[in-house]
Amino acid sequence: MIQREAVKAVISPGEAGYRICTKTVMDTSDRRICFDSDGISNHYYEYIAQEREHVVHGDEGRKRLDETAQRIRRLGAGRKYDCILGLSGGVDSTYLCLLAKKFGLKPLVVHFDNGWNSELAVGNIENTVSRLGFDLYTYVCDWMEFRELQRSYFAANVVDIEVLTDHAFMATLYQQALKHRIKFVLGGMNCVTEAILPSDWIYNKNDLVNIKGIQNRFGERPFSALRSFPSMGPDRRLYIQRAIGVEVLSPLNWLEYRYDQVKEQIQQELGWRDYGGKHYESVFTRFYQGYILPNKFRIDKRRAHYSTLICSGQMTRDDAKVRISESGYDARQCQQDLPFVLKKLGFSAAEFEAYLQAPRVEHEVYGVERGLYARYPWLGLFKRVLSRFIPKRIG
């Protein structure tokens, strides 16, 4: 049994106390990692549990895909759209669009433009929707507002700057689902390529309290003054889910999802072009993962990506170790991105260097979204009263 330890300092290769999982390439750059007596980390066991719970293989998976597509088509008959999905231009969401077409679905494709799309991403998105004949709704956030939010996150020194994009993307998706009364949300989430991602490296994308807390503390304006940023608190999210009976589906978990094969397929059928890294369709994400995370937080997200592929049998551990030893950020690309990102965000070289040297601050310092019963204590009383009239299960 693995015993979890308290959060500790990052320990990198070559430092005393450094350890690496004997099954994956996850290591003590995750401050919360823990190991069993055989040197196997919690991430390996958590992957196995997630795959067992969510992934459906072979004929059973194909059957679930067929039955789900039939249900979506039946309930969406006569409607302009029978489902909705978000398209970033990356591998997973692009393949999800292709899958929707092959199953005869009518999705509304949604994109959130935060001002950081690469030209390649714009081309991939346009190619995908035009070749498949899908409608695309793009929400363009006011750049100066989004820049202010990002600058606030830099000032806060928190690890997950990408919370902003992920939160706004999902809020935009839900708002469009409500507008068009679309019940089915197709997600590109899948276990076999992205199940492993340490909680120490990310933060809850849904926590609007945290977003507001950071902006209100460090922004030039209060969060309430930023009108263009799509946001969604828990009550609004629950209302939309209940109002239209939202079902979030992850169809990529119901087929044999082989990352290299999928990339080859979307290249051939949709003219998709590779970015050279996972989620590198965004200039900021490329710079964040390739430069900020390693240099400020000593985090290499490729460890999580490759470890997931190791666990799903799509990469060997030896191959992953070789790739990790090489730079994941092309030097020439970095030389182009660094001045571009600093100018776009309005940082001087000295300001950015000071940011890199500043210590990490945990997201929770700036406020945390409380659970349903904490926000509405009377619901707990109602639940206790109701429980008296519900018979207990026996056995």
N, C-alpha and C positions, 0 to 999 in steps of 0.2 A: 504494500500500500504506500503510495507516494504521500509524503507529508509536505504540505505547503509551508513556505517560509515567508517571513515578513519582507516587504519591499527593501531591496538593498541597492548598493551602487552598481552601475554597469561594470562588468568585468570583460575586457576585450582579450583577443588572442595575444599570448605572450605575457600577460599579467598573472600574478599569483592568484590562485583560486579559480582560474579560467576552466570551464567545463563545456563540452559539447555533447549533445545527445548521440548515443551509439546507433540509433536508427535513422535519425534525420540530421539536418545541419543546424537545428536550433541550438542556441548556446546562451551563455550568461549575459549577452547583450539584452536579453529579456530579464529584467530584474526580478520577475516573479517566477521564473522557471524553476522546476524542481525535478529531481531524478530518483529513480528507484535504485535498488542495490546492484542492478545490472547496467546502470548508467543510461537507462531509457527515460526520456523526459515525459512530462505530463502531456505535451503536445501530441506525441505519438498515440497515446491512449485516447486522448480526446478526439483525434481524427477517426480512429477506429469506431468510437461510439457514435460520432456524427454520421459516418458513412452507413453504419448499421441502421440508424434511425431514418435517414433521409433518402439514400440512394436505392433505386429499384433497378435491378439488372435484367438483361435478357428479355425474354418474351413477356415477362410480367411488366417490365418497364414500358415496353412497346404497347402493351394492352392498356396501361394507364394513360399513356399519351393519346392513343386513339379514342378512348372513352371520354377523356377530358375535352379533346378537340370537338367531339360530337356534341357534348353538352354545351360548350361555348357557342357552337354554330346554331344549335337548336334554340337556346335562350336568346340568341342575338338575331334570330331570323326577322327580317323586315326592318332592322335597324342599320344605321349607317356604319356604326362601329360595334363590334361584339367583345372587344377587349382593348386594353391599353398597355403600352410598354414604353420604357425609357431607353433612348438611344444616345450613347455617348460617342460612338464611333469606334469603340474598342471591340475586342474579339467576341466577348460574351454577348453583348447586346446586339452586335451585328448578326451573329449566328442565330440569335433568338428571333430576329426579324425574318431571316431566311426560313427558319423552322415554322414560323407562323404562316408564311406563304405556302409552304409545302402541305400544311394541314388545312388550307382553305379558310383561314381566319381573316377577319377584317379589323386589324388593329388601328387605333389612332397612335401614331408614333410621336413621342414627346421628347424635346431636347431643351436643356437649360443652358443658356449661353452666358457665362460669367465674365466674358472678355478675354479668356485665356486659350481659346481654341487655336490649335495649330492649323495652318493652311491644309495640311494633309488630312486632318480630322474633318474639316469642312468638306473636303472633296470626298472622303469616305462616306460621310453621312448623306450627301447629295446623291452619290452613286447608289447607295443602298435603297433609299426610298424611291428614287426614280426607276430603278430596274425592277423593283418589286411592285411598283404602282401603289404605294401607301401614301396616305396623307401625313404630313409632318407639321406639328405645332412646335414652334420654337419661342421660348420666352427669353427675351433679352433683358438682363438686369442692368440698371443704370450703373455705368462703370465707376463713377466717382463714389457712389454709395458702397459698391462692393469692395472697392479699393480701401475705403475707410474701415470697413469691417475686417479686412485682411490685416491692415496695419494695426488694428486693435489686438488681433490675435498674436501678431509679432511682439507687441508691447507686453502682452500677458505672459509670453514665454512658455506657452502650453505646447504640447507635442502634436496635437491633431488640428492643424490649420485647415485641413480638408473637410472638417465638420461643416463649414459654411456651404460649400458646393453640394455635398451629399444631402444636407438638410433641405436646401432650396430646391434641389432636383426632385426629391420625394414630395415636397409640398406642392410643387407645380403639377406633378403627376396626379396627386389626389384631387387638386382643384379642378383639373380637366376631367377626371373621372366623375366628379360630382356634377359638373356642368353638363356633361353628355350622358349622365346616368349609366356609366359603364361599370359593370359589376366585377369583371375579371381583370386583375392586374398581373401581367406576366413579368417575372423577374429573371434576370440573368444570373442570380446567385446560384452557385453550385459547389458541392463539397469537394469534388475531385481535383479542382484547380485552386480553390481559395479557402478551404476550411480552416487552415491554420493561420491565425493572426493574433498575436498576443494582446491581451487586454492592456498591457503596459504600453503598447505602441499606438493605441487609438483611444477614442472617446465616443460616448453615446451620441449618435448623430441626431437623435430625436430630442435632445435636451435643450429646449428653447430657453429655459431659465438660465442655463449656462451661457448661451449665446448672448442673451440680453445683459447678463452680469458683466461679461467681458467688454461689450461695447459701451455700456453705461459707465464703466470704470475708466476706459482708456480712449474712447472715441471723442471726436470733436463735437458730435451731436449725440443726443440720447437715441437709443434703438428705435423708439416710437417715431422719430423724425425720418427714418429711412423707409420711405414708402414703397420702393420698388423691390425690396428683398422678400421673396416668397417664404413665409414662415408658417408653422403649424404646431400649436401646442397640443397637449394630450387630449383636452376636451374637444377641440376641433377635429382631431384625428378620429376620436371615438365617434363623434357625430357623423362624419362622412362614412365611416365603416358601417354604422348602423343604418344610416339613411338609405344607402343603396346596397347594403349587404355585400361589401367588398370581400372578394376572395383573392388572396395573394398566392400565386402559383409559381413553382420553380421547376419548369419542365426539363431543364438541363440535367436535373438529377434523375431523370427517368430514361436516359439513353446512355449509350457508351460514349462518353464525352472525352475524346482524346484531343488535347490542346493543339498539337502540331498538325493533326489531320484536319481539325476544324479551321485552322488558319489557312491551310492549303485550299480547302473547299471554298471559303469566302473569297479568297484571291481569285480563284478560277471562275466562280459564278457571279460575283458582284464587283470584281475589279478592285477589291480591297487591297490597300497597301499597308505594309507593316511599319510600326513606329520604332521598333528596336527595344521595347521594354513594356512591361505590363502597366497599363494606364498612362502611357506616355503620349496619348492623344492630346493631352492638355500640356501646354508649355509650362504652366506653373507646377503641375503634378510631376512632370519630368524633373524640374529643378528642385522641388521639395523632396522627392524620393532620392534623387541622385546626388544632391548636394547638402541640403539643410539637414535631413535626418542623419546622414553619416557624420557630418562635421559638428553639429550642435548636440545631437542626442545620442550619437554613436550607435545608430540603428541602421541596419542594411535590410530593407524589406524583402530583398531577394531570398533571404534565408527562409522566410515564411512561405513565399511562393514555391521555391524549390522543394522545401520539406513536404509541402502538400503533394507535389508531383511525385516525390519519392514514395510517399504513403499510398498513392493511387497507382503505383507501378508505371509511371510515365517518364521517370528519370532515375538513374542510379545515384546512390549517395556519392560515389567517387566522382561522377561527372559533375554533380552539384558542387562538390568541394573545389574542383578545378575552376568552375565558373565563378564561384565566390571569391577565389583568389585573384581574379581579374577585375578590372574596373567595370562597373555597370553603367558608367556615364562617359560617353565618348569625350575626350579632352577637347577636341575642336568644337563640339556641340556646347560643352560647358563654357568655353571662352565666348561663345556667341550669346548664350542664355544669361550669364551672370550680369553683364551690363544692361541687357534688355530688361530683365526682371527688376533690377534696382531702379532703373529710370521709370519704368511703368508704375512701380509702387511708391516712387518719390523718396527713395533712401539714398543717402550718400554712402560711399565706400566705408567711411569711418563709422557711420551709424549701423551699417550692416555688420561690420566686424564686432562692434560692441554687442550687438544682438547675439552673434554666435558665441561670444564669451560669457554671456549672462547665464546664470544657472536655470535649470528647468523648474517650472512651477506647475503644480498639479491643477488640472481643470477644476477639481472640487473646491478649490480655494474661492472661486468666483460664483459659487452657488450651484445647487443641484436640484433638478426637478424631483419633487416628492411624488410618491406613489399615490394611487387613487384614494386609498383610505386615509392617508396622511392629509390630503387636500380636503377631503370631505369626511370628517370623523363620524358624522351621523350615519354614513353608509355602513360603518363597522357595527354600529348598534342595530341597524336594520338587519344585517347579516346574522347577528347573534340571535335576534328574535325569530327570524325566519328559520334558523337551524333547529329550533325546538319542534317545529312541525314537519321536519324532513326526517324520515326514518333512517337510522344508521345502517350502513352496510354490514352484513355478517359474513365472516370468513375472508 
